[in-house]
Amino acid sequence: MRGRTARKAAEHRLTWQAASLLLAYPNADQHARLELVTELCDHLSPEQARPLLDTAAALRALSETAAAQQYVDTFDLRRRATLLLTYWTDGDTRNRGMAMLTFTEAYRTAGVAPPSSEVPDHLPVVLEFAATVDPIAGAALLTANRRAIHAIGLALDDENSLYAPTLAAVTATLPAATDSDLGWARRLVDTGPAAESVGLAPFTLTVPPRRSADDREPAVAKGLR
């Protein structure tokens, strides 16, 4: 039993690392990241690896420019599929700043600095933290935000996005969604989270900022290692 539990934990970490690489902005390092995803998937069961490899194959079929544009179109220009987890749970409200502190404090407690080039609730950041720094604290963050992760997955499914299989792989590592979880996620995708018109500083972004190519490498590589 203990051996099976350890294997499952290792498989989850491999999945989180591969997903973090796939959800990173496609830049000049994209080819190397996709090769690493393939290597990680060699250590997963075919069922676990398939969705990750599907996204990797779709990205390989695109030029770097086309992949970058699709990423921006999917995640940066519309909040409907944003990878910022606290946007889904707290929207444009005062609560979002406090929600972000939960991520920052988890990173600091684990002995690493929060990322300097990305906000702490960015899903690829959380995934790499869970995979490479503190799997227990990382799994807790992912589980606590599983409704938001399900919402992102639903939004990507609606668009038949090449990233949808990767979100499916991530949700498969989390506790099974209840009908309530899925209903909440669907309502958020359809209607959006709560909003306030005042008192939002300093957390007023509803979609990730447009960044230069130099700033868009995987955030955890800079901040969490």
C-alpha positions, 0 to 999 in steps of 0.5 A: 500500500505504501509503495502504491501511494508513493508511486501515485505521488511521484506520478502526480509530480511528473504530471504537474511538472509536464503541465507547467511546461506545457502552460508556459508561454511559447518562447525560444525554449519551447522545443526543449520544454516539449522534449522534456515533457516527452521524457517525463511522460515516459515515466507515466502510464499511457492513460496519464501521459496521453493528454499531455502528449496531445498538447505537446504534439499540437504545439509542435505542429505550430511555429513559434510565432503561431504558438505564441499568438495562440497562447496570448489569444487563449490566456492573455486577451480574454479573462474567460480562460485566465490562468490566474486562480484567484480571479476565479475564486475572488474576481475583481474584489478586495478579497483577491489580494488576501487570496494571493497572500495564501500562495505567497506565504506557502512559497515562503514557508517552503523556503523559496521566494515568490516568483518575480516575473509572474503573480503567485497564483498563476497556475503554471507557477503553482504546478511547478512549485508542487512538482519541484519544491513542496508537493504537500503544500503544492497539492494543498494549493491545487486542491483548495483551488480545484474549482478554479482549475475545473473552470479553466478546463471547462472554458478550454473545452468549450473552445476546443483548445489544444490546452484542454487535455493538459487541464484534464491531466491536472484535474485527474491528479486532484480529488474527484469533482462533485456535482457542486464543484462542476456546477460552480465551475460552469456558472463561473465560465458562463457568468464570470466571478464577482466584481467591485468598482472601487477599492481594488488596488493593488490587484486590479488585473482581470487577465495576465498582463502582456509581457515582453518575450524576455519576461515570459519564460516559465516564472518558477524557473526564476522565482521558485528555484 
